[in-house]
Amino acid sequence: MMRAGARQYVVARPLYSEETFAEDHDKVYRQRKSIRDHVKQYFTCDAKRAKTAALSLLPVIGWLRIYRIKEWLLSDIVSGVSTGLVAVLQGLAYCLLASLPPWYGLFSAFFPVIAYFFLGTSRHISVGPFPVLCLMIGSVVTRLVPDEGPAFNITAFEGLTRDEQRVLVASSVTFLAGIMQLLMGALQVGFVVMYMSDTLVSGFTTAAAIHILVSQLKFVLGLQVPGLSGPLSLIYTLEIIFQKITSTNVCDLVISLVIMGLVFFVKELNDRYKSKLPVPIPIEVIMTVIACGVSYAFDFRTRYGIDVVGLIPKGYEAPVAPNMQIFQETTMDAFPMAIVGFAVAFSVAKVYSVKHDYTIDGNQELIAFGVSNIFGASFKSFAASTALSRSAVQESTGGKTQVAGLLSALIVMIVTLAIGFLLEPLPKSVLGAVVIVNLKGMLMQFRDVPYLWRRDKPDCVVWLGTCIGAILLGLDIGLAVGLGVELISVVLRVQFPRCSVLANIQGTDIYKDRKDYIRIYEPEGVKIFRIPSPIFFANIEFLRSKLVEAIGFNPLRVLRKRNKALRKIRKLLKKGDLQWTSTGFLNTSYEPIKDSEDESNKEELDLPTDFKDLPARIDWSAELPANMLVPRVDLHSLILDFAAVSFLDISALKGLRAALKELIRVEVDVYIVACDPYILEKLHDCCFFDDEVQPSIFFLTLHDAMLHILEKHPEATESKSDYDKIITTVTVHHPGGSLRSRDKNALNPETKF
Amino acid sequence: MMRAGARQYVVARPLYSEETFAEDHDKVYRQRKSIRDHVKQYFTCDAKRAKTAALSLLPVIGWLRIYRIKEWLLSDIVSGVSTGLVAVLQGLAYCLLASLPPWYGLFSAFFPVIAYFFLGTSRHISVGPFPVLCLMIGSVVTRLVPDEGPAFNITAFEGLTRDEQRVLVASSVTFLAGIMQLLMGALQVGFVVMYMSDTLVSGFTTAAAIHILVSQLKFVLGLQVPGLSGPLSLIYTLEIIFQKITSTNVCDLVISLVIMGLVFFVKELNDRYKSKLPVPIPIEVIMTVIACGVSYAFDFRTRYGIDVVGLIPKGYEAPVAPNMQIFQETTMDAFPMAIVGFAVAFSVAKVYSVKHDYTIDGNQELIAFGVSNIFGASFKSFAASTALSRSAVQESTGGKTQVAGLLSALIVMIVTLAIGFLLEPLPKSVLGAVVIVNLKGMLMQFRDVPYLWRRDKPDCVVWLGTCIGAILLGLDIGLAVGLGVELISVVLRVQFPRCSVLANIQGTDIYKDRKDYIRIYEPEGVKIFRIPSPIFFANIEFLRSKLVEAIGFNPLRVLRKRNKALRKIRKLLKKGDLQWTSTGFLNTSYEPIKDSEDESNKEELDLPTDFKDLPARIDWSAELPANMLVPRVDLHSLILDFAAVSFLDISALKGLRAALKELIRVEVDVYIVACDPYILEKLHDCCFFDDEVQPSIFFLTLHDAMLHILEKHPEATESKSDYDKIITTVTVHHPGGSLRSRDKNALNPETKF
């Protein structure tokens, strides 16, 4: 059984309950900060703190001071120009998702970047339109200003064209999302982004990809399909597309397929020869330029009835104030936008910060995006985050700091101010095709499903719940559903833990699941119940029922039966039908006792058994007089293993206390072992203890409690020759610390480390 | 330091890692049921299962067979009559909350009771109207059919009076809630009620009490106030009441105050002399009868303009089909009603089931309430649950089974069919006063707040969040807010655990928080990090940052610095500026080495350090050639204490693996101890292990791992004379199991249990 050459070790130490341990070992008194101290500290202000605060609010000061012009500027310029070209194209394309005139996308690739340059802590992300966010804006826009039928009843809409109304809606909702982000940043609640787990984001973006795909179909097919929003809008949109499929514009379709095929192919090449190419081939930009030229040359618009980008006005528009009425209507839409926009940007920024080894600050990022959105919205741009593909361009072409971002904004500005008209003949189907090809990465996430199913079923359920919810119910409600499923999955994992009954591995101080091992020893009358999770309102009842299952009887029921029996015995003694002799009770009358239910004072049955007016305590395991039956309790001690209990809430406290009392009242000694010091402290604070439940039930380890029990109940051990079973474990009554020296000598002289 | 007379104990056993333990101890192979097995088992059918299913679906069969006519029937009759009288009164009163004509309350106290008689598992609750639920119905009713202005655009409303429209809305939403309950019961998801923790229910019902109080003010003051619904409706209602306060009907106010005073006083008496009174004085019924008589005699209605109950039609109305259009409009209202109605009834039923020692079945209760509501709604009754006060009457007057409930329904039927007209002169202000007096218990729950604040702050936040949310936003949204806050509070507790660094209590195998004890020993180069909570997506990053803080360096950064240094060394060796001698590197050229950044192959820096083309491994703690600087790592071993880790999710798995790899790559040995066997199994299933992260890092206990480390790194221990420190702990290389016998002799001859 024991391997040859196994290393042995010996531990000799006092048997410790929490109380005796505390007596032997001096504790350091550590003062905890009260809430008042925290508040005080938070609002304390001195020159140093003010400087740090200013620096953290304007990170640009920090990194611009250490800007290495010689080494970084060239890279930043190259990167800025490349990113700028992509930003122009994506700005136009993603505008289609937002159901806005294309040139507003150029604004979105300009204004937010400027604000982020000063406030952002990430050096590598390219701020600007993000397809999922654009789609969410599109859904609000088409809800408030539908393609068909009247717009929402908003005063400010009067005298505006449909597109102007839409731009007002988009900029207002962006403004609102910006305010929310700014508030969250100011309140330092950036940690909420932690709830956007990888699984959730993967499921959500996959659903978004499906939505984007469907929304672009109309451009690729050259159909007129009204933008829909709300639950099931995806299904309705598909329905309309299939109804109209016969009027597909073949020219649009051919252009799209050619572009998709070419772009897809070149992108694969870029991926494969990544290490050999200095920069990835900017195939989308090339195709766009070619498409513009061809469309202009052959006048696609009039000849084939193709929908083109159309008039792009030169220059910027006057700032606009957000509309309060729209705020009211779109609060529920702005919140998920604020969360999604930030979460995506933060996760991308995080990847680059780890890669390039600098720190980013979540709360400052929230502030940066909040201000960017507020600033941008004032100039009619819509909600900004980052697109993975564009950030990848900025980083891979050598961008070192947000100077590259600033330069990309400059390129966008040049297009807006000077050469925008060149893009006017560009067919919308080309933009749609570019958007669709870029979905590849997001759609590939479907591969996560079988992987997650094999690894972790609850995570897979979260993925599917988020994805299906977001596809069917829309992105905003879907996100809420996903978050709900995710939180519940965490609670469920904690709620239904696998409890187990432990027993001793013979000859050691190790305790394992009784069912798992062949040679395992459980002393008679002792049960060890392991609670493998925190205890709180949602699982306290479950754990109590599992405990009753493990010990094999319901203590409350036993207590009531005992108290009923006591009542009867008292009655019989009074009537003289029963007499007390030194050997026990003696039935003097042999009438059968009627089992009438005594309804009065039901509550009293739950009190501790009270022997005070009886001649002696009653031995419940012996036979009772007058054929009374009370369930036998074979248990004298119960150990609760609290090693994995990381917190207790108030419901758990009450439930635990009730359970302990029920057990103590049927004369079962309960011990709690390996309890976290914070929990023990909390129990003391919450007046958990009284005459029945005492602090002395806490022991340091399972083995300490077990030895304490075996010593207290020698009858249990002697009968089973437990001495042989827990062989290497010996309890020694000892006057002082002299065991120490004897031990040293007693053990093998070769003792060594 | 050691108490005199302390009991000592000795453990001598092999040093176990999880692997060696598994070798030594045979495990029982336990086959887990797959999902398929569960499904198969669930759908298996045989005669016995069918019988059990039938019995559990119709509990009435079970308890009617054992009905003790002689003992129980009389009690049931007494209880039934008393409860019936209360039910009539409450039916009328709570109807005011639902904004419906009063006699529909009588239907609600009749139909659901009949259905529950057959299907319910609780023997003591009195099924029927519940004030909070009535209020929720009232909010839907006034939203769809407001007092002022046009009703909602629903086709079925045409040709109906306002009250008929309202009854249709109430019965439809009840029907829908019933369907939801039935579905939840069929899907066996009765456990969701666990999320309605005591704290949440307390906060929610307190808010409901405030709503009820405000809604009854108009009756007590005799004012005409339109019923409002939606967020902030409470504030608006109060505003209107204060505006109209000058037109208070003084007679109404006086009647209400008198009734409230008397009822309150007698109820206090009932409470105080509970044990002496055979049944509580039915003061509400008495006052109602008196008020009816007085109102009739003095013709309050015409003389003082008092609002009375008015015409009560005799008999029942024809059944009505629920309306689909209303279903669509009220889905979001029906769901919280289904949940609240069930949760309240279940918690009351639970109290009585524990008191009278029988079992109730949550899922069957859901089915029972579902059917009751569907059945009741067909006959124009509204959503049923139970009122605490009525159930208390039924139980305290001696009700033994639902036969009492059936009899109370009979009383209600008599009133409906025969003597309803007697109640017609009853002033509504009397009903309002009775409702308000009964709120005392719910409003007293405000006392929970300071109690919770002292005991458990997160619980207090949940209470306040639920209560304030429900007061301001309405009961339905408030409940959602409360549930959200509660779930987040659980997640937050798990998310930000208090990590600690442990160290050895000298001379024992006990490890405690290093900061807590004065005499505590931490071997050099070893850190023990305790993770005090489950690890999942929301806290993995937090734990990793805490770990970095605890060990004092960022392993990834160190790894990159080392790899950069290696690159430089290779370059120098190639150029001949550096030479390898047996004692180490020798700088041959003394040019300062430029610290140029090598941008290529950033990814390679994260790989394990590779010494393959170098003459020898580099000792990173020694001085490096060419003045290269790499952060010193003083740590050789890290132990992660997993005792409190009750689960891991997939994000945690990935994060943990990345963290382990980073540490292993900077030559820190990582050990994981006290890991739950299920988690270990999961790690194996999820391909957690590879060449770097190996299963041999798992040890059984902290002490096993520590001894293993001390043996592996003798230099650390010898230098510090650790032999004296961990004095009673000795590792013995030993060929076999003969230590056993020697131990026995070696120890005190008095050894005994």
Interface residues (C-beta under 8 A of the other chain):
Chain A: M1 M2 R3 A4 G5 A6 R7 Q8 Y9 V10 V11 A12 R13 P14 L15 Y16 T20 F21 E23 D24 H25 D26 K27 V28 R30 E71 M194 Y195 S197 D198 T199 V354 K355 H356 D357 L452 R455 D456 P458 D459 E486 L487 I488 V490 V491 R493 V494 Q495 P497 R498 I505 G507 T508 D509 I510 K512 D513 K515 D516 Y517 I518 R519 P532 S533 P534 F536 F537 A538 N539 E541 F542 L556 R557 R560 E597 E599 K602 A643 A644 V645 S646 F647 D649 I650 S651 L653 K654 A674 D676 P677 Y678 K682 D685 C686 L700 T701 H703 D704 L707 L710 E711 P714 T717 E718 D722 Y723 I727 T728 T729 V730 T731 V732 H733 H734 P735 G736 G737 L739 R740 R742 D743 K744 A746 L747 N748 E750 T751 K752 F753
Chain B: M1 M2 R3 A4 G5 A6 R7 Q8 Y9 V10 V11 A12 R13 P14 L15 Y16 T20 F21 E23 D24 H25 D26 K27 V28 R30 E71 M194 Y195 S197 D198 T199 V354 K355 H356 D357 G398 L452 R454 R455 D456 P458 D459 E486 L487 I488 V490 V491 R493 V494 Q495 P497 R498 I505 G507 T508 D509 I510 K512 D513 K515 D516 Y517 I518 R519 P532 S533 P534 F536 F537 A538 N539 E541 F542 L556 R557 R560 E597 K602 A643 A644 V645 S646 F647 D649 I650 S651 L653 K654 A674 D676 P677 Y678 K682 D685 C686 L700 T701 H703 D704 L707 L710 E711 P714 T717 D722 Y723 I727 T728 T729 V730 T731 V732 H733 H734 P735 G736 G737 L739 R740 R742 D743 K744 A746 L747 N748 E750 T751 K752 F753
